[in-house]
Structure formats: structure tokens, C-alpha cells
Amino acid sequence: MGRFFVFPFIGLCVSLSFSSYAQKCSLDVDKVDAFSNEHVKSSTATFGLKKYKWTLTLSKVNQRYGWELLLLYNGATDGAIKKGELFKMKLANGKVLDFVVAEDCLGTAQIGRGVVMSVFRPKGVLPEATVKDVSASAITLCLINTLGQKVELEVSDNQGEELKEIARCLLLP
């Protein structure tokens, strides 16, 4: 008679352990748009040094993946980030990914705390394979070679893991 109680108990313990180890997703946006009826998912992570604090938003609308990068430059500039320019992201596994700018992006000058900053918001489309790469290995370095400047930004382990988690969540149905 003891066997009849042991097996269900073991099954209960196994199922509880699976559910406790299951990772939950926490995205900034996960909703169905009321007007387009499209399922929209997105989340943003901040990375870089204090001087260049940038944010990368990864998104999914139905089955299309995309990205948008918020770039801050010291001073006013009338430059533009051109369609087709590349932002390179290096993963912890050594793989380098290209994020291609989808359309010309003009900067806007803003004043904050007595400092003039130029703000750019380039964006583009991501192949599902790139999102899978990011979900498998964290981003560690970002290379931007635009507006006459070459800037390499290191992405901390925590920031890289946050981007990895966002990509993993976007891949879920």
C-alpha cells in the first residue's frame, strides 16, 4: 500500500520543481493592439557608460521582429544616420551581428541640465535568426561607426543578460 502513495508523491514533487524552474517573461509591452489587432511585444534595456547611456528596444509585432536604438551625442549635430548603416553587436560567444538601419534618421537637439545633446532613434528589422542568436548568447559589445565617430560601448554582464532575456521572451508564442 505504501507504493501507491510514493509514486504520486514523487510525481507531485517533479511537477512542482519544473514549475518553479520555469522562467517567466516580463516585457514592457505585451498586448494586442485595439486598432490593428496585432500582438505587440517589446522591451528596452539601457547600456553603456554614463557619457553614452543608450537604450536598445527589441520588439515583435505578430511575427516581425525589430529594433530601435536611442543614441545620445554630446553637442548639437546636423548629421544623419543613413539607411543601410550598420550597428554591430558582439555576443559572448564571439559572433558579430549586424543591425541594419531601415531608414534615414535625423537627430534632434535637446537641452538638459545645461548640456546640449543630439538624440537619434535609428531602427530596423531583425531576422528571427538574429533574435535567436541574442537569446542564446548575451551581447557584450556594441560598435557604432557613424556621424564621423567610431564608438565602442561595452555592455555589462547584467545588461547583456537582460537583452538576452528580452530576446528569449520575444521568441515565445
Secondary structure, DSSP 8 states (H G I E B T S, - for coil): -HHHHHHHHHHHHHHHHHHHHS-----SEEEE-TTT--EEEEEEEEES-STT-EEEEEEEETTEEEEEEEEEEES----EE-TT-EEEEEETTS-EEEEE--S-EE-EEEEETTEEEEEE--EEEE-HHHHHHHHHS-EEEEEEEETTEEEEEE--HHHHHHHHHHHHHHH--
